[in-house]
Amino acid sequence: MAKEKGNKKKLSAKAFTAIVAPLLAVLLAFSIVLSVVSTSRFDLVLRDIFGETDFSSGSDHGVDAAYYTRDITDSKQLQAAEQAYARRAGAEGFVLLYNRAEDGRGLPVAAGSKLSLFSSSSVDLLAGGTGSGVSTISSDMRTALTEQGFAVNEALWKFYSDNHGSYTRGGGSIMYGGAEDWTIREAPVSAIPDSAKSEAEGTIPVFFLARTGGEGRDLGRYMGEWTNVAGDKEKHYLEPNSVELEVIQYLNDTFDNVILVVNTNNAFELGWVADYPSISAVRR
């Protein structure tokens, strides 16, 4: 038995190739045939790409297949039309949550009025969320208001614009929670220069509350990780923090016609508005 075992020959490379090569050739041929048959018979997308689908809109078909015809071909005219559409869509999407319009207060604001835009978010408005919901704003509040004939507190606008790096709202959730920043970083009253406060006298103050949000992650329900202020650690993201309330209190004590703009698609907590009688309108 030992002698017989020792006499067994190993399969040579040439013989192995002779056996395996035909099998691989058959498998490759089968794969090619299957791929061609399946894509040509069942995959409409590839059939369209390779020109099999007839898109002609002649009378032979009895239908008009030209589904997408452009009314505007000039790029500048198209941009103007898109801006006009965005204005209409935005106007229809705004919600007036609260308005006390007696005695000339609240909304609408009289044409030609001068507005003081408070909050770091006034120079950093949100047009959408994060991820697939991200969007950009092609203009800013100062430009939009002045184009409509309103005046703006220039000293206050300059303060927030120049110090945006210090008072920048966190970006929320990034990469499905891989990176998060729910900090609010509002500028306190003490940081606002006296020149901006002086120019605000006789104007209508507008305070902006902005909160972001996006796909892949819930909002910052517990703010303990995103603030160093003890009183704010137990709060959630969808309510004003102590610095925002400090500015709102200052506006409430200084002016009698304060407008609040809630710049978020989330259900922001607003029960506290009743504690500030000078707030005459809340718009979302």
C-alpha positions in Angstrom: 0.0 0.0 0.0 2.8 2.4 0.8 4.4 1.6 -2.5 1.1 2.2 -4.4 0.7 5.6 -2.6 4.1 6.7 -3.5 3.5 5.9 -7.2 0.5 8.3 -7.5 1.3 11.2 -9.9 0.5 14.8 -9.2 -1.8 16.7 -11.6 0.4 18.7 -13.9 -0.2 22.4 -14.6 -0.8 21.7 -18.2 -3.4 19.1 -17.4 -5.1 21.4 -14.9 -5.3 24.1 -17.5 -6.7 21.8 -20.1 -9.5 20.9 -17.7 -10.3 24.3 -16.2 -10.0 26.5 -19.3 -13.0 25.0 -21.1 -15.1 25.4 -18.0 -14.2 29.1 -17.6 -14.9 29.6 -21.3 -18.4 28.2 -21.0 -19.0 30.2 -17.8 -17.8 33.4 -19.5 -20.0 32.8 -22.6 -23.0 32.1 -20.4 -22.4 35.4 -18.5 -22.1 37.4 -21.7 -25.3 36.0 -23.1 -27.2 36.5 -19.9 -26.0 40.1 -19.6 -27.0 40.9 -23.2 -30.4 39.3 -23.0 -31.3 40.8 -19.6 -30.2 44.4 -20.4 -31.7 44.5 -23.8 -35.0 42.9 -22.9 -35.6 44.2 -19.4 -33.6 47.3 -18.6 -35.4 50.2 -20.0 -32.8 52.7 -18.8 -30.1 51.0 -20.8 -32.4 50.7 -23.8 -33.0 54.4 -23.7 -29.2 55.1 -23.4 -28.4 52.9 -26.4 -31.2 54.4 -28.5 -33.6 51.5 -28.7 -36.6 53.6 -27.4 -38.4 55.6 -30.0 -39.0 59.1 -28.7 -40.4 60.6 -31.9 -43.5 62.7 -31.4 -44.9 62.3 -34.9 -48.5 61.6 -35.8 -47.9 57.9 -36.2 -48.0 57.5 -32.5 -51.1 59.6 -32.0 -49.7 61.4 -29.0 -47.5 64.4 -28.3 -44.4 63.0 -26.6 -42.7 66.3 -26.2 -43.3 66.5 -22.4 -40.7 69.0 -21.5 -40.8 72.1 -23.6 -39.2 75.3 -22.3 -41.2 78.5 -22.4 -38.0 80.5 -21.6 -34.7 79.9 -23.4 -32.8 83.0 -22.5 -30.7 82.3 -19.3 -31.2 85.8 -17.8 -34.9 85.7 -18.3 -35.0 82.2 -16.8 -33.1 83.4 -13.7 -35.5 86.3 -13.3 -38.5 83.9 -13.6 -37.0 81.5 -11.0 -36.5 84.4 -8.6 -40.1 85.6 -9.1 -41.3 82.0 -8.5 -39.1 81.7 -5.3 -40.6 85.0 -4.0 -44.2 83.7 -4.5 -43.3 80.3 -2.9 -41.7 82.0 0.0 -44.5 84.4 0.6 -47.0 81.5 0.6 -44.8 79.5 3.0 -44.5 82.2 5.7 -46.7 81.8 8.7 -47.8 84.7 10.9 -48.1 83.0 14.3 -49.0 86.1 16.3 -49.8 89.7 15.5 -51.0 92.6 17.6 -51.5 95.2 15.0 -53.4 97.9 17.0 -51.8 101.3 17.6 -49.5 100.8 14.6 -47.6 97.9 16.1 -46.9 94.5 14.6 -47.1 93.6 10.9 -47.2 94.8 8.3 -44.5 97.4 8.8 -45.1 100.8 7.2 -43.2 101.4 3.9 -40.0 103.3 4.4 -39.6 102.3 8.1 -36.1 101.8 9.6 -35.4 98.4 11.0 -32.8 97.2 13.5 -31.9 93.6 12.8 -30.8 91.9 16.0 -29.2 88.5 16.5 -26.1 86.9 14.8 -28.6 84.9 12.7 -29.8 88.1 11.0 -26.7 87.9 8.8 -26.8 84.1 8.5 -30.3 83.1 7.7 -31.3 79.5 6.9 -32.9 78.5 3.7 -33.0 74.8 4.4 -31.5 72.1 6.5 -28.4 69.8 6.2 -27.7 66.9 3.9 -30.2 66.5 1.1 -32.2 69.5 2.5 -29.4 71.9 2.2 -30.0 75.2 0.3 -28.5 78.6 -0.1 -29.7 82.1 -0.1 -28.5 84.3 -2.9 -29.2 87.6 -1.1 -29.3 88.8 2.5 -31.8 90.6 4.8 -30.2 94.0 4.4 -30.2 93.8 0.6 -33.7 92.4 0.5 -35.1 95.1 2.8 -33.4 98.1 1.1 -34.5 96.9 -2.3 -38.1 97.2 -0.9 -37.5 100.7 0.3 -36.8 100.0 4.0 -33.8 101.4 5.9 -31.5 99.3 8.0 -29.5 100.0 11.2 -26.1 100.0 9.5 -24.0 100.0 12.6 -25.8 97.0 14.0 -25.6 95.1 10.7 -21.8 95.9 10.5 -21.3 94.6 14.1 -22.9 91.2 13.3 -21.2 90.9 9.9 -17.8 91.8 11.2 -18.1 89.4 14.2 -19.8 86.5 12.5 -16.7 84.3 13.1 -17.2 84.7 16.9 -21.0 84.4 16.9 -21.6 81.6 14.4 -24.4 79.1 14.8 -23.3 75.5 14.9 -23.9 73.5 11.7 -26.0 70.8 13.4 -25.5 67.2 12.4 -22.9 66.3 9.8 -22.3 62.9 8.2 -25.2 61.1 10.0 -24.1 62.1 13.5 -20.4 61.5 12.9 -19.9 65.2 13.7 -22.3 67.4 15.5 -22.4 71.0 16.6 -25.7 72.4 18.2 -24.1 75.4 19.8 -26.0 78.7 19.4 -23.4 81.3 20.1 -25.6 84.4 20.2 -24.0 87.8 20.8 -24.8 89.1 24.3 -26.1 92.6 24.9 -22.8 93.7 26.3 -21.1 92.9 23.0 -23.4 95.1 20.9 -21.6 98.5 20.5 -23.2 101.7 21.8 -23.3 103.2 18.3 -25.5 100.4 17.2 -27.8 100.8 20.2 -28.0 104.5 19.6 -28.9 104.1 16.0 -31.6 101.6 17.0 -33.5 104.4 18.8 -36.7 105.2 17.0 -36.4 102.1 14.8 -38.4 98.8 14.7 -36.3 96.0 16.2 -36.5 92.6 14.6 -35.0 89.6 16.4 -34.1 86.4 14.6 -34.2 82.9 16.1 -32.6 80.3 13.9 -32.3 76.5 14.3 -31.0 74.1 11.8 -31.8 70.4 11.3 -31.2 67.7 8.7 -31.1 64.0 7.7 -29.6 61.1 9.6 -29.7 62.6 13.1 -32.2 63.9 15.6 -31.9 67.5 16.9 -29.9 68.3 20.0 -32.6 67.5 22.6 -30.2 68.0 25.5 -27.9 71.0 25.4 -25.6 69.9 28.2 -22.8 69.2 25.7 -23.2 72.4 23.7 -23.1 75.2 26.3 -21.0 76.2 29.3 -23.9 78.1 30.9 -25.3 76.1 33.8 -28.9 77.3 33.3 -28.9 76.3 29.6 -27.6 72.8 30.1 -31.0 71.3 30.9 -32.7 73.1 27.9 -33.4 71.6 24.6 -32.4 72.9 21.1 -35.8 74.2 20.2 -36.1 76.9 22.9 -34.2 80.1 23.4 -31.1 80.0 25.5 -30.1 82.5 28.2 -28.2 84.8 25.9 -31.1 85.0 23.4 -33.5 85.7 26.2 -31.2 88.4 27.5 -31.3 90.2 24.2 -35.0 89.8 23.9 -35.4 91.2 27.5 -33.3 94.2 26.5 -35.5 94.7 23.4 -38.7 94.3 25.5 -37.5 96.9 28.0 -36.3 99.4 25.4 -38.9 99.2 22.6 -42.6 98.8 22.5 -42.8 97.2 19.0 -40.6 94.1 18.8 -40.9 91.7 15.9 -39.7 88.1 16.3 -38.7 86.0 13.2 -38.4 82.3 13.8 -36.1 81.0 11.1 -36.6 77.2 11.3 -38.7 74.4 9.9 -38.9 72.8 13.3 -41.7 73.3 15.9 -40.0 75.9 18.0 -41.2 76.4 21.6 -42.9 79.8 21.8 -44.9 79.8 25.0 -42.5 82.2 26.6 -43.5 85.0 24.1 -46.4 85.9 26.5 -43.8 87.0 29.1 -42.6 89.9 26.8 -45.5 92.3 26.1 -43.4 94.4 23.7 -43.3 91.5 21.2 -46.0 92.5 18.8 -45.6 89.9 16.0 -44.1 86.5 15.6 -43.4 85.3 12.0 -42.1 81.9 10.9 
